[in-house]
Amino acid sequence: MNNHKLAHIGISSNIRAACASKLSYISTIMVRAKHFVYKKHFDGFPKDGDLVLEEEELPAIKDGEFLAEAVYLSVDPYMRKYAPWQPLNKTFYGRQIAVIKDSKNSKFPKGQHVLASFGWRSHTISDGVSKDPFPIKILPDYGGLPLSLGLGVLGHTGHTAYIGFLEISQPKVGETVVVSGAAGAVGSIVGQIAKIKGCKVIGIAGSDKKGKWLTEELKFDRFINYKTQDVKTTLQEFAPEGVDYYFDNVGGEISSTVIYQLNPHGRVSACGSISEYNDGGQKVTPIYFPLVAKELKIEGFQSRSWYHRWDEAVAQNLKWIQEGKLKYNETVTEGFENMFVAFTDMLRGGNIGKAIVKA
C-alpha cells in the first residue's frame, strides 16, 4: 500500500508517515546477504568445501551506517597466499565495488559506489571505517570507463604495478625487462609501463593465446611460453646481452632461471610467488650465488606500505589509458555464487588480465 492510496482513503498524515516508516524498516531488515565462509584451511590447491556459501539476515542500519550491495568482486593470487593466516568460520576476505543502497552516514550517501574490503559478501552493513589497511573509498569519476577498473588498473592492481615497477626498477631507456605472470592483472600493466619508459620487454606466461595478446595488443617485444619452451635457452636467445630487471609474480623455478640471467647490479621486484602457494615451493634452485656474485638487488614490497601514493598511481594510469598508451583486459565471471569457480580458475592461470566477478 503506497502513500497515494493511503491518502485516498482518508488516513491522517501521521498514520501515513508511521506506515511508511514501518514499511521501510521491514524492507531493510529483510535483506538477506550471501557470503562465502572459510570452513577449512586450504591443503594444497583449494577444494570444494573449503569455502561454503551461506546466507544471513541483516538488521536495519543504525545512525552512522550504510548498506552496500556488491556489484563487482575481485579474485586475486594474494587471497591464496595469505589464506593460512585467515580465521576459520568467517567471511573470506577480499575487495569489491559496491553500490550504497541505504545510508545513515553523510560521508557515504545512497547511490554512490565504494571500493572496500568487505570480503566475499553480496551485502554489507558498514560504519565507513575499514578493518583493512586500505580505507573505504568513494569511487571517483573515471570519465566513462567501466567501474570495474577500480578493482584493476585503476585500483589495487594498477597501484601495485606502478609502485612495484617504477619505485624498485628505476628504469632506464633501453634496458631489458622480464615479467613473469605477464598476462595477469599486475604483469600485463608492468610490461606496458616498461614499454612507456622505453625498455625492451620480455613476457613469460603459459599459453600462446596469452603470448599473442602480449605481443600484438600490448606490444611486448618477446614472449616465452614456459609450458612449451625452455625458459633458460629461449631467454638467452631473446636477451643475449642479459637482463637488467625482473618483475617476479610467480617465484619457483622460473624465477630462479631468470635471476641467473641478470646482469651485474640487476634488480628484482618480488611481487608474488603464485607457483609456490599450493606446493610450498619445493623445486627452487638456490639463488645466493648470482645474488652475491653479481651484486643484485632483490626487493619485496607490499602495496599497502605505499598507500600514500595511491592517488598518484591511479591518476597516472588513467592518463595513460586516455592517451592510448595503457590497455586493459578483464576476465569476467557472472554471478556471485561463482566466486569460488573464478578464484580457482585464476589460480590455474585461466584469466587474461584482471579476474573479476560480476555479482
N, C-alpha and C positions, 0 to 999 in steps of 0.2 A: 504494500500500500504506500503510494508516494504522497508527498506533501500536497500536490494539486488535488488529489482525491480526498484527502483529509479535510481540506478547506471546503470542498464542495458539499460535504455532509454536515458542516457547521461545527466541527470540533475546534475548540479555542486554540489560539497560537501557542499557549503554554503547553497544552497537551501535544500539539503537533511537534513542538521542539523536543519534548520528552521522548516521543515515539521515534523521532529521527535520531536522537542521541542513542536510544536503546538499540535501534537497528544498526547504527554504526559500530557500537560496542560488540554486538553479536557477530557482525561480519568480520571484525578484527580478530576476536578470539577463536573463530572457526578456521583460521588459516592453518593448514596442515603442511608442515615442512618435511621435505625428504632430505636425508643426509646419509652419507656413507660412513659407517662406524668401523674403526680399525680394531678388528677382533683378534687377529693373530699376527705376531711379528713375521715378516717375510723370511722364509727359509729358502734362499736361492731366489729364483725368479718368482714374482708374485703369482699367487694361485687363487682360484675361485674359493671363496670362504674366508680369505684373509680380510677382505672388506665386505661388509654386509649393508645393503640398502634398507634403511628403516624410516619410519615416519613418526612425527611427533606433533602435537598440537601446541601452537604458540599462544601465549597470553596477549592481552591487549597491551599496546605500548604505553609507557609511562612518560611523564614530563622529562624532556631531555633525550628521549629515544626516537628511533625511526625504524620502520620496517622496510627491508630491501629484498627484492626478488632477483635472483641470478639471471643474467642474460647470456654472458659468456664466461666460461671457466677454463683455467689453464691446467695443462698437464705437462710436467717438466721432469728432467732427469734428477734434479735435486730432491724430489719427493722420495725417490728410492734411496738416495744417498743418506738422507737423514732419518729415514723411517725407523732404524733401530733405536733411536732415542725418543721416539714419539710414544706417548702413553696409550695403552690399550683402552678399548671401550669408550673412546672419544671420537668426535668427528675428525676425519682425516684432513690434514692441513693443505692449504693452497690458496692461490689468489683468484679473484673473479671480478668481473664487471657486473654491477647490479644496478637496477633502477629503484629509486626510492618510491614505494607505493603509499606510504603514510608516514607522517612525521610530526613530532612534537619537539623538534630540535631546529632552531632557526638557522644553524650553520649547515644543515643538510635538508633543504626543502624538498617537498614532494615533487616528483618528476625529474629530478636530477639523476645523473649516473655517477656512481662512485667506483673507484678502484680500491679493493680492500682484501685483506687476508681472512676471509670468512670461512675458508675451507670448502670441502665438498658438500655444500648445502644449497638447497633450492630457495629457501627463505631464511632471513636472519634478522633478529632484533639487535640493534646496536645503540650504544650511547655516544658513538662517534669517537671513542678512544680505542686505538688499536692495541691488540695484545701481541703484536708483531713489531719488529724493528722498523717496518715501513708504516707510516701513518695512513689513515684512511683519507683518500684524496677525491675531491670532486673532479670528474674528468673534464679537461679543457676542450675547447673547440678545435677540432682537427681540420677544419676547413673542408668539410665534405668527405673526408676519408673515413673508412669503417671504424666504428667504436672499438671493435675487437683488437685493433692495433695497440690499444692501451695495455694489452697483455703481451704484446710482441715488440716490434721495432720501436714503438713509442711508449714502451713501458720497461719492465724489469729486464727483458731480453735485450732490448736496444741499449739500455744503460750498461748492462754487463759487457756487451761487445765494445761499446765506446770507451769505457774506462779500461777494460782489460787489455785492449789493444793499444790505445794511444798512450796511456799512462806508463805502462810497463815497456812497451816496444820502443817508444820514442823513434818512430820510423824515419828512415832517410830514403830519398828518391833513389830508385834502382836496386834497393835491397830485395833479397829473395825471402818470401814469407811462405810458410807452410801452415795450413789449417786442417786439423783433423775434425771429424764430425762436421765436415764443411757444408753439407746440405741441411744441417739442422738449424734451429732457430737462431742460436748465437753465431755459429760458424759462418753461416751464409752472410751475415751482416759484417762480421770481422773481415772476411775476404774482400767485400766491396769497399769498406773503408780503406783497406790496404791499397786497393787499386786507385781510389781517390787520392791517396797520398803518394802515388807514383811508384808503387812497389810491384815486383813480379810475384804473382800469387799461384801457389800450387795447392789444390784442394784434395783431401782424402775422404772418400765416402764408400758406400757399399753396394752401389748399383750403377750401371751405365745410364739409366734414366736420370739419376741424380747428377751424374757427370755431365750429361748433355745440358741439363738446366744450369749447372755451374758455369760451363764454358760458353754456351750460346746465349743465355739470358743475362747472367751476372758478370760475364766477361773475365772469369778466372783464366789465367794463362794455360794452366795444365790441370789434369785430373788423374788421380790414381784410384783404381778400384781395388781396395785391399783384399777383396774376396777372390779376385781372378788374376791379380798381378802381384809380383814380388815387390814389396814396398821399397826395400833397400836398393835393388837393382834399378827399378824404374825411377826412383828419386835421384840416384846418381846420374842417370841419363838426362833427366829433366833439369837438374841443377848441378852440372859438373863443377861449377865454381863454389859449391857448398850452399848451406842455408844460413841465413842471418838471424831469423826469428821464427819461433814456432808457437802457435796458439793451440794449446792442448785441451781438447774436450773429451778425450777417450782414455788416456792412460794406457797401461798394459804394454804389450809387445810393440805395437805400432809406435807408441811414443818413445820407447827405448831406441827403436831403429832410427827415428828422426833425430833424436838427440845426438846420436853418434855421428850424424852428418852435419852438425852445426859447425860453423866457422869459429875460430878463436873470438872470445868475447861475445858469442851469440847469446840471445835472450830467449827465455821461455815464459809465457804466461800460463800458469797451471789453473785452468778454469774448472775442469771436471775430469772424471775418470770413469765414464759410464761402462767401459768394458770390464771393470773390476767390481761393480756394485753387487753383482749376483754371484760371483765366484771367488771373491776375496783376492783377486789379482795374483794368483799363484804362478803365472807364466810371465814374469817380468825379468828382463835382462838387467843386471846391475848397471847403474849409470855413473857411479862415482869416478870411474877412470876418465871419461871425457869431461866430466864436471870440473875436475881439478886440472887435468892436462890442458884444457882449452880455456880455463877461467870463465866458465859460463855463468850466466845469471839466470836462476830459476826462481820465479816469484809466484806464490799462490796468492789469491785475492778473493775477498768476499764483497759482493756489490754493496751490501749494507754498510760497509765501512766507508763507502764513497757516496752515501746518500746525499750529502751536501752538494753534490754536483748532478743530481737527478735532473733538475730543470734545464741545465746546460746541455746534457746529453739528449734529452727529448727534443729540445728546440733545434739542435744541430741536425739530428736525424730527420726531423720534419722538414727542415730546409733542404736537405739533400734529396728527400723524396720529391718535394715540389720542384726541384731543379732537374729531376730525372736521373740523378746520379746514384740513388739508392732504391733498389727494388725489394719487394717482399712477397712471400708466399705463405698461405695458411692451409693446413690440412685440417678440415673441419669435420667433426663427428656430431651428428644430430642426436639430441635427446639426452637429458640429464642422467637418465638411467644407464647410459652407455659410457659413463665416466671411466669405469674400470677397463672397458674394452679399449678406449682411447689411450689410457695410461700404458697398458701393456703393449699396444701396437707401437707407441712412441718408443718404449724401451727396446723393442725389436728393430727399431730403425725404419718403421713404416711411414713416417712422416717426411714431407719435404717442406722446409721452412718451419713455422710455428705450428705446434699442435694445440688445438683448442676444441672445446665442446660448446656447441650452441644449445642452451637449455631449452 
